[in-house]
Amino acid sequence: MKAVPTQCGRFSGDTEVAGTPAIGAPEASYALAFSELSNKSGSGRPSAAPDRTAGKIDQDREDEESGTKTVNRPRKRGTSNSSRLGEFATRYTAAWCSHSASNVAAFYSESGSLTINDGSPAVGRKAVESAAQSFMTAYPDLVVKFDRLEPQGDRVRYHWTFTGTNTVPGGTGNQVRISGYEDWKIGSDGLIADSKGHYDAQDWDRQVNRR
């Protein structure tokens, strides 16, 4: 799924989500959406977009541009599932931009885990909340933008760009702008069961400590 970052918590591209959805616990339907999308992505190879020639067709009522008639138009299930995952990622991004660590943790299963650059995993929502809070405290103006999703077998990569200024007391006052990704495993409850975050730590340190 290709996406062009726009405002915080939003994206536009192959699958567009209009506006920033309300922040809240994701729906369990995301688990099914990911399962079906990952089945289309093949044996672990990245897939830029879902297979638009496969899957059942449902009916989506839309108004024609003329505004005089309502018609039924087919929508491939793969596209719908891709949209749901895009919505999930958009809500997750909005949770980071809300500067509320508990909003971020709500996207994780009760025993979900977040590991950053192969460090010790934060296991459980309270631990995930603490990990998210550490970034929010150090970079009070942080903005996270959703770049794209990259399905890989039974996992999916959520690519992001982080911007924030280290203005915490005792901080350097420098801004950091860096891109990375989280490698997600979505659980049967539709929440993140396991997330492995990756970014260039040396580049991060160089930016935050530059003189």
C-alpha positions in Angstrom: 0.0 0.0 0.0 1.5 3.3 -1.1 0.7 6.4 0.8 1.7 10.0 0.7 1.9 11.6 4.2 -0.2 14.7 4.7 -1.3 16.0 8.1 -0.6 14.2 11.3 -2.7 11.0 11.5 -3.8 11.2 7.9 -2.6 9.8 4.6 -3.5 9.9 1.0 -2.7 7.4 -1.8 -4.0 4.2 -3.2 -6.3 3.8 -0.2 -7.4 7.2 1.2 -8.9 7.8 4.6 -10.8 11.0 4.7 -10.1 13.0 7.8 -8.5 11.8 11.1 -10.7 9.1 12.7 -11.6 9.3 16.3 -8.9 7.8 18.5 -10.1 4.6 20.2 -9.6 0.9 20.4 -9.4 -0.7 17.0 -12.1 -3.0 15.8 -11.6 -6.8 15.8 -12.4 -6.8 12.0 -8.9 -5.5 11.4 -7.6 -9.0 12.3 -9.6 -10.6 9.5 -8.6 -7.8 7.1 -5.0 -8.4 7.8 -5.3 -12.2 7.5 -6.9 -12.0 4.1 -4.5 -9.3 2.9 -1.5 -11.2 4.1 -2.7 -14.3 2.2 -2.7 -12.3 -1.0 0.9 -11.0 -0.4 2.4 -14.4 -1.1 5.2 -16.3 0.7 6.6 -13.4 2.8 7.3 -11.1 -0.1 6.4 -7.4 0.2 3.3 -6.4 -1.7 2.8 -2.8 -2.7 -0.9 -3.3 -3.0 -3.5 -6.0 -2.5 -4.4 -8.2 -5.5 -7.2 -6.3 -7.1 -8.3 -9.2 -9.3 -9.1 -11.6 -6.5 -11.6 -11.9 -3.8 -15.3 -11.6 -3.5 -17.2 -8.5 -4.6 -19.5 -6.7 -2.3 -21.8 -3.7 -3.1 -20.9 -0.2 -2.2 -23.5 2.4 -2.7 -22.1 5.7 -4.0 -23.6 8.9 -5.3 -22.6 9.6 -8.9 -21.0 13.0 -9.4 -24.1 14.2 -11.1 -25.9 13.9 -7.8 -29.1 12.8 -9.4 -28.8 9.1 -9.1 -27.5 6.6 -6.6 -25.8 3.5 -8.0 -24.3 0.3 -6.7 -20.7 -0.1 -7.6 -18.6 -3.2 -7.0 -15.7 -3.1 -4.6 -13.1 -5.8 -4.4 -12.7 -7.3 -0.9 -8.9 -6.9 -1.1 -9.3 -3.2 -1.5 -11.7 -3.0 1.5 -9.3 -5.0 3.7 -6.5 -2.7 2.6 -8.6 0.3 3.6 -9.3 -1.2 7.0 -5.6 -1.7 7.6 -5.0 1.8 6.4 -7.6 3.1 8.9 -5.9 1.1 11.7 -2.5 2.6 10.9 -4.1 6.1 10.6 -5.8 5.8 14.0 -2.5 4.5 15.5 -0.7 7.5 14.0 -3.3 9.9 15.5 -2.8 8.2 18.9 0.9 9.1 18.8 0.0 12.7 17.7 -2.5 13.0 20.6 0.5 13.0 23.0 -1.4 10.5 25.1 0.7 7.3 25.7 -2.4 5.5 26.9 -4.0 6.1 23.5 -1.0 4.4 21.9 -1.1 1.4 24.3 -4.8 0.9 23.5 -3.8 -0.4 20.1 -1.9 -3.3 21.7 -3.3 -6.6 23.0 -3.3 -7.0 26.8 -0.1 -9.0 26.5 1.2 -7.2 23.4 4.8 -6.2 23.2 6.9 -3.4 21.7 10.6 -3.8 21.0 12.7 -0.9 19.8 15.9 -1.6 17.8 16.3 -5.1 19.3 16.3 -3.7 22.9 14.4 -5.3 25.8 10.7 -5.7 24.9 8.0 -3.7 26.7 5.4 -6.4 27.4 1.8 -5.5 28.3 -0.1 -2.2 27.8 1.4 -0.5 30.8 4.9 -1.2 29.6 4.0 -0.1 26.1 2.5 3.1 27.5 5.7 3.8 29.4 7.8 3.3 26.3 5.6 5.7 24.3 5.6 8.2 27.2 9.4 8.3 27.1 9.4 9.7 23.6 6.5 12.1 24.3 8.3 13.5 27.4 11.6 14.0 25.6 10.0 15.4 22.5 6.9 17.3 23.6 6.1 18.6 20.1 6.5 15.3 18.4 4.6 14.6 15.2 4.4 11.2 13.6 3.4 10.7 10.0 2.2 7.5 8.4 4.2 6.8 5.2 3.0 3.4 4.0 2.1 -0.2 4.9 4.1 -3.1 3.6 2.5 -6.6 4.1 5.1 -9.4 4.6 3.7 -12.8 5.1 1.9 -13.0 8.4 3.2 -9.6 9.5 3.0 -6.0 8.2 5.4 -3.1 8.3 4.1 0.3 9.3 6.5 2.9 8.0 6.5 6.3 9.7 8.4 9.6 9.9 9.0 11.1 13.3 9.7 14.8 13.9 10.3 16.3 17.3 12.4 18.8 19.3 14.3 17.7 22.4 13.0 20.6 24.6 12.6 18.5 27.8 14.5 20.2 30.8 18.1 19.3 30.3 17.6 18.5 26.6 19.7 19.8 23.7 16.9 21.8 22.1 17.7 20.2 18.7 15.1 18.8 16.3 15.1 15.2 15.1 13.5 14.1 11.9 13.9 10.4 11.0 12.0 7.6 9.3 11.6 4.1 10.4 9.1 1.3 10.7 7.3 -1.0 13.1 7.0 -4.7 12.1 3.6 -5.7 13.4 2.0 -9.0 14.2 -1.7 -8.5 14.4 -3.5 -10.8 16.9 -6.9 -12.5 16.7 -8.4 -9.6 18.7 -7.5 -7.2 15.9 -4.8 -5.5 18.1 -1.0 -5.5 17.9 0.3 -8.6 19.5 4.0 -7.9 18.7 5.7 -4.8 17.3 9.4 -4.6 16.5 10.4 -0.9 15.9 13.4 -0.1 13.8 15.2 3.2 13.1 18.8 4.4 12.6 19.8 5.1 16.2 23.2 6.6 15.2 21.5 9.1 12.9 19.0 9.9 15.7 21.9 10.5 18.2 23.8 12.6 15.6 20.8 14.9 15.1 19.8 15.3 18.7 23.4 16.0 19.9 24.6 18.2 17.0 26.2 21.5 18.0 
